[in-house]
Each structure stands twice: as C-alpha cells, then as structure tokens.
C-alpha cells in the first residue's frame, strides 16, 4: 500500500485527533518541503511539545506503578 499524500490538513487532523507522533512526523516532512511555511513550523513545534508531554506523563505513570509494586513486594516479605 502506498503512503498517503502528506498535506498540512492531514497533519492538522493528526494533531487534533491526538495522534501527536504522526502529526510531528507529518509536520517535519512538510517543513522539509516548505521550509518557510510558518504555520507548518508552528505545527511541528506544537506537536513536538505534545509528544514530550505524553512521554513525561507515561514516565510518571511507570514510576508510580514501579513504586506500588515495590511497596507490595516489601509487604509480602516475611518479618
């Protein structure tokens, strides 16, 4: 199957629907093709910031899960 034709509308849709990594990749591709397009540059900046936020949130979730597992493991130890 061929790749979809990349447009700013498609990149905007990815971002609006929460597909932040796809949006970031789309804006990056578009910026290579249209390096002076300020709207594309803003879209890339916004989508990259949201990718970073999502990664941070995932790390905090994993940290909390790890702490809960460590507490549960300590609770199961014999005195």
C-alpha positions as CSV (number, residue, x, y, z in Angstrom):
1,X,0.0,0.0,0.0
2,X,1.3,3.4,-0.8
3,X,2.0,6.2,1.7
4,X,-0.8,8.9,1.9
5,X,-0.1,12.2,0.3
6,X,1.0,14.5,3.1
7,X,-0.7,17.8,3.4
8,X,-1.0,20.3,6.2
9,X,-4.7,19.4,6.6
10,X,-3.7,15.8,7.3
11,X,-1.1,16.9,9.8
12,X,-3.6,19.2,11.5
13,X,-6.1,16.3,11.7
14,X,-3.5,14.0,13.2
15,X,-2.8,16.7,15.9
16,X,-6.5,17.4,16.5
17,X,-7.2,13.7,17.0
18,X,-4.4,13.3,19.4
19,X,-2.1,11.3,17.1
20,X,0.8,13.5,18.2
21,X,3.7,11.4,16.9
22,X,2.1,11.1,13.5
23,X,1.4,14.8,13.5
24,X,5.1,15.6,14.4
25,X,6.3,13.3,11.6
26,X,3.9,14.9,9.1
27,X,4.9,18.5,10.1
28,X,8.6,17.6,9.9
29,X,8.1,16.2,6.4
30,X,6.2,19.2,5.3
31,X,8.8,21.6,6.8
32,X,11.4,19.9,4.7
33,X,9.3,20.5,1.6
34,X,8.2,24.0,2.6
35,X,10.9,25.4,4.9
36,X,9.5,28.9,5.1
37,X,5.9,27.9,6.0
38,X,5.4,29.4,9.4
39,X,2.1,27.5,10.0
40,X,3.9,24.2,9.4
41,X,6.8,25.3,11.7
42,X,4.3,26.1,14.5
43,X,2.6,22.8,14.0
44,X,5.9,21.0,14.3
45,X,6.7,22.9,17.5
46,X,3.2,22.2,19.0
47,X,3.2,18.5,18.1
48,X,6.7,18.0,19.4
49,X,5.8,19.7,22.7
50,X,2.8,17.3,23.0
51,X,4.9,14.3,22.2
52,X,7.3,15.3,25.0
53,X,4.3,15.9,27.4
54,X,2.9,12.4,26.6
55,X,6.3,10.8,27.2
56,X,6.7,12.6,30.5
57,X,3.2,11.5,31.6
58,X,4.0,7.9,30.6
59,X,7.2,8.0,32.7
60,X,5.4,9.3,35.7
61,X,2.8,6.6,35.3
62,X,5.5,3.9,35.1
63,X,7.3,5.4,38.1
64,X,4.1,5.3,40.2
65,X,3.5,1.7,39.1
66,X,7.0,0.7,40.0
67,X,6.7,2.3,43.4
68,X,3.4,0.4,44.0
69,X,5.0,-2.9,43.0
70,X,8.0,-2.2,45.3
71,X,5.6,-1.5,48.2
72,X,3.6,-4.6,47.5
73,X,6.8,-6.7,47.3
74,X,8.0,-5.3,50.7
75,X,4.7,-6.1,52.2
76,X,4.9,-9.7,51.2
77,X,8.3,-10.3,52.8
78,X,8.4,-12.4,56.0
79,X,9.3,-10.4,59.2
